[in-house]
């Protein structure tokens, strides 16, 4: 079991953004929201190439900060998403994508039934700061 992805200990990575900035210049964050349920399902990044390709194809295409390459969401898993709308914030330094799943959910992790989850599947307990899995 991967304790970071499945454990109940809160271990926030406050250095992620600074480490990304060193190797992936020209990116901005995207909040990805399910158009039907309005649930925020993923936080990801895009660059100009990924943004233009996503708009052109109306498909969820992102920039992988871990692989430093274009990331067509679901290309490997089959869990693909139609891009319904894109919103930009007031400072034009982040985006909100509304997407519709063509099949399944968005996260690479699976619940006990083997189904993909959405990425925000653990809630922080305010009393203990432990993580509570809401889609075990």
Secondary structure, 3 states (H helix, E strand, C coil): CCHHHHCCCCCCCCCHHHHHHHHCCCCEEEEEEECCCCCEEEEEEECHHHHHHHHHHCECEEEECCCCEEEECCCCCCCCEEEEEEEECCCCCEEEEEEEECCCCCCCCECCCCCECCCCCEEECCCCCCEEECCC
